[in-house]
Amino acid sequence: MSNITLDRSGSSVTAEPGALSVSLADVNVTFEAVRQSQLGLRFLASRVQEVHALSDISFELEAGQALGLIGHNGAGKSTLMRAIAGLIPVSSGQILVRSQPQLLGVRAALIGKLSGWRNVELGLLANGVAPSQLDEVGAEVADFTRLGATLELQVRTYSTGMRARLAFAIATAATPEILLMDEALAVGDQTFKQWSLERMREMRSRTGTIVLATHSLGEIEQTCDRVLWLESGRIVEMGTPSDVLGGYRSWVQKQRRNNS
């Protein structure tokens, strides 16, 4: 793993397919939470409790691979992606990445008081697009969003779906080597979802590594060549979609029967 480096300059790093892109070794993430005891409305006591969000997570991804993360709400998918992106520290273990991962979520940061066009400009600059390329790349982003004249309005006037379109288009315009997508395709109409899937397949052809957390197993089947099933912060199974998704679907159906 000595050949894995983290480029924090924001510049693009091109890796040949098969080159190691992401490596996690025995990663643990532990939070401290305050638990309060009550009897009805009467407060009794409080104590600090450790919450194990991720436990002993190990896997590797090569350039050009797409990994789908599955598991019920609270399984640890978002925590894992935030740890890979460097947004939260690990309690133990090691995460090595070839370049700075870019995290894209439904609530991706956009500046509400600025127009869509201004957000495009600032987002592309932050993602390493050269000023001389802003007009060309910005036009491609605008075309992909299909937002038209709405880009002239302040982003705070946008619907959730419109914000998701804009954030996705900005994040994927420069083709980061490592893109982390947290439910990024969960918002928007079916046409936009199809555009997004096509964009992801295009990115994979340019050897970008993608990690996609979603409850849509169909998106994973169309996009990913590997699947990681998480529950309670632990790996249940990892393999190809055909290896993992059948067992996961059976597990989900069993949980629904038990809760009905």
N, C-alpha and C positions, 0 to 999 in steps of 0.2 A: 504493500500500500504506500510505499514511499514515493510513488510516482503521482499520487493524488495530491493536488494542491487546491487551495481556495483563492480564487482571484477576486479580491474585493474592489477592484478598480471599476467594475461595472462594464468592462469591455467584453465583447463576445469571445468565447473560447470554442473552437471547433474540435470535436473529438471524432475519431473514426469509429464506425459501428463496431461493437465488441470491446471498445476501451471502457475500463471501469469508470463509472460516473458518480455513483453514490454508494457508500459503505457504512453500515451501522453494525456495531459490535457490542452486544450486551448492554444496550441502552436502557436506562431507568430514569423516569421522571417522577419525582415525589413532591407533592404540595403539602403545605400546612394549612389546615382549616380549623376554624373554631366551631366546636359542637356545643350547642346550648340545650340544657335540660329544662323542660317546663312541665308544670302540672296545670293543664288548662291554660289560662292566661297568666299564671303566676310563674315568674322566672325562678329557677332553683339554683343552677350552677352552670359554669362553662368550662371547657377544657380544650386544649389544642390536640388535634388528631392528625396523623399523617395519612394522606391520601395517595395511593400508588396509581398514578395515571397511566404509566407505561412500565412494563416489567420485562426485562431480558429480551429486548427486541434486537434481532440480528438478521440482516439480509444485505444483498448487494444488487445493484442495478448497473447494466451496461448502457453505453450510449446507443440511442435508437430504441430502447425498450420503453414500454408504457405499462405502468403498474396501477391496477385498480385496488382501492381500499374499500372493504365492505365490513359491515357490522352495524348493530343497532345504535341508536343515539346514546352517547356516553361510552362507546366502546373504546375510544382513544384515537379516532382517526384524525380529528382536527389537532389534537395535541401532538401527534406524531409529525404532522406536516409542519406545524409551527416550530418543532424542535429541529427538523431538517433545514428549515429556513433560517435558523439561528435566532428566532424571536423569543424563545424561552431556553433556559439552560438545562442541561441534563444533570441529574444527580450523580450518575455514574455511567461508565461506558464511553464510547467514542463514536462521533459522527464525522465522516470525512466526505467532502464533496469536491468535484473537479472545478466547479465555478460557483459563484453565488447563486443559490436557487431563488426563483421569483415566485412568490405566493400570490395566487389569484383566488379570491373568494367572492361570494355574493355581496359582501360588504366591503369590497376593495376600496381603498382610499381614493376618493375623488373630492375635489374642492367645490362645495356646493355653490358658493357665491360667484364662481367663475363660469364662463360659458363652456359648452362642450368642446369647442375649438381650442380654447385656452388650456383645458385639461389634456387634450390630445398633445398639444405642444409640450407642456411640462412633463407629461408622462413619457413621451418619447425621449426627451432629453435625459430624464432620470434613468431610462433603460439603455442609455449609451448610443442613441442615434445621433449622428453628427449634425450640427446645425445646417450644413449645406444640403442634407438629405431630408430636412423636415417637411418641405413642401411636397415632395414626392411620396414619402411614407405616410404623411398626414392625409393625403388624398386617398391613399389605399385604405387607411383606417376608416375615414368617413364613408367610403363606398361600402365597406364591410358592414358597418353599423346600420346602414339603410335609414339613418335618422334625418338626413336631408337638412332642411332649414332649421330643424330643432337644435342643431349643434350651435346655433347662434344664441340660444337661450341659456340662462343659468342652470347648472346641473341640479340645483335644489328643486327645480320645477319638474324634473324627470320622474317617471314611475320607476318602481323597482326593476322592472324588466328592461327599461331603457338604460338605466344605470349599469345593469349587468352587461348589456350589449357593449356599451362604451368601454367599460373596464376590461372586458375580454378582448376587445379589438386592440386596445392600447397594449395590454400585456403580451399579446401574441404577435404584435407587428414586427418586433425585432428578433423573434425566434430565440429566446434565451436557451442556453444549453440544458438547463434544468427548470422545468415549469411544474409548479405544484398547484393543483386546481381543487379547491374545497367547495364542492357542490356548485361549481361555477356554471354548470349547464342546467341547474334545477329551475332557473327562472327564465321566462320568455316563451314565445310561442313555438310550435313545432318546427316552423321554417327556420327560425334562428338556431334552434338546437341542431338541426341538420347542417347548417352552415358551420357551426362550431365543431361538430364532429369531422367535417371535411377539412377544416383548418387544422385540427389536431393530427389527422392522418398526413396532411402536407408537412407539418412540423416533424413528424416522425421520419419522413423521407429525407429530411435534412439533419438527421441524427440527433434531434433533441430528445432528452429524457423527460418523460411525463409521469407524474403521480396524480391520479384522479380519485378523489373521495366522493362517492355518490351512492344514493340508495337505488339508482336506476341500473339494474343488472343488464338491461339491454344496451345502455351506453358502454358499459364495460366490455360486453361481448363484441361490440363493434369497434372498440378503440384499443383495448389492452391485450397484451400477450401474456401477462402475469397477473395474478390476483393474490392479495394478502387479506385474510379474514382475521379481524381483531375482535376480541370480546374481553371486557374488563381489563383492558390495557395489555393483554397477552395475545400472542399469535396462536390461533387455532389451527390454521392450515395456510400453506402458501404453495402455489403451483400455477398451472395453466388454467384458463377459464373453464375448460371442460373438466378438469380435475376437481376444481373447488366449488363452482357455482351450484352443481347438483346437490351436494351435501348441504350447502348454505340454504338453498331453497327449501329442502326438507326440514331443516332446523327451524326456519321461520314459520313454516306451516305448523310444526309441532308447538311452537310458542303460542301461536294464535289459538290453537285448539285448547291449550292449557289455560289461556286467559279468557276464553269464551264462557 
